[in-house]
Amino acid sequence: MSADPLALTRYLIRCPSVTPAEGGALAFLERTLQAAGFTVYRITFSEPGAADVENLYARIGTASPHLTFAGHTDVVPPGNEAAWAHPPFAGEVAGGELYGRGAVDMKGGIGCALAAVLDHLAAHGGKPKGSISFLVTGDEEGIAVNGTPKLLHWVADRGEKFDHCILGEPSNAEELGDTIKIGRRGSLNGHLIVSGKQGHVAYPDRADNPIRGLVTLVAALQAAPLDHGSALFPPSHLEFTSVDVGNKTVNLIPGEARARFNIRFNDKHTLDSLKALIEQRAEKAAAGKINFAFQWEPSNAGVFAVKPGPFTDLVAEAIAKITGRKPELSTSGGTSDARFITQYCPVVEFGLVGQTMHQVNERVAVADLRALTAIYRAIIDRYFE
Ligand SMILES: [Zn+2]
C-alpha cells in the first residue's frame, strides 16, 4: 500500500503552526519518520529579541550520495477566517481541492516529499542506496533567524554533508511542472546622502543646495544599465524608492537631501563589486563638485544559481515524465531559504503551484498532490539508481 500525500498534507494543515508555533506539525513528522527508520532530531534555536523556534532534521542512511528535502511547516496567519469557504485549519476537500493555510506553501510540498520517500523506502527494503534527509524549519515565514541558517550550521557541525537539495516551495506559476527555480537575483538596499549648506532662498550664493546635487546623482545612476543580463538572469535593475529632504520651510535651502534605492542584481556582480560600481559612477557624475556619501544596508541576499547540468536535468526529466511539460529554469521571484542552502550544496526549488499562497482560500488540487508525489518519487528512484 502506498503512502497517501492527501492524508499526510491534511494532517499537517490541521496543525495550526502559524510562525513561530510548532502546532504539532513537527511532532507528526517526527513520529512518521521515526517509524520509517529515520534518526530524528528536534532542535530549538533561540536568539535574544526573537521567539524560540523548533526545527527538525531527520536522516536515514549514512552513505553518499545524500539527498535532502528542505522546507518549512510554519505558515502565515489565516487573515479573516470568516472569508474562507472552508476553515483554514480543517483540511477539507471540496471540488477536488484541499483547502487550508499551508496547502501549497508548503505543507503540501512536505506531504508529497514524505509520501514519495516512504514509498521509495518501502520498494527498496526500507533503506536508500545513499542517504535521504528532511531539513524542516518552523521559521521561514517569520524573520528566519532561528530557522534554516542555524539548522544548516548545526548539521555541518556534526560533520554531515549534503550532495543535493530539493526545496519544496511552490515554484510553479500556473500549472504543475511549468517552473523549476534554480537561483535568485541578489537584493541590495542603499541610501544616497548629499550634504550642502543650509541658507536663505533669497541668498543662494551664501548656501549650497544639496537638492541640485541629489538630482544630478539620481539621474546619473539611472542613466546607464548596470549590465545586459547573463545566461541565467535578466539585466540587473536599480530603482529609487524614496527621495527625502524633510524641509517644511518655504524660504529655507536645506542642508541635506537623501534618496533610497534597491538593486536587484544578477550573477555579473557580487554585493561588494556592485557597491564599488555604484560609488564609481556617482564619483564620476559628481566630478568633485557634489559632497555625497552612500550608506549600505546589510544584505544576506546575494545572487546565486545552480548551473544547469545532470541534477537539473534529472529533475526536469522527472517532471516531463509525469506532467508532459518541459519546465522553465527560472531565477525570478522573492527570496526563499534556498539562499542559505546554496552555501552548502546545489539546491533547486520545485513544489506545487503558487497561485493561492498566502491568500484566503489557499488550496491545492488533489490531483496535483498525487502528481507531485509521483515526480518526487521519480527523482528519488533515478537519483539512487
Ligand atoms: Zn514557503
Boltz pocket constraint, residues with backbone or C-beta under 6 A from the ligand:
constraints:
  - pocket:
      binder: B
      contacts: [[A, 72], [A, 105], [A, 106], [A, 140], [A, 169], [A, 170]]
      max_distance: 6.0
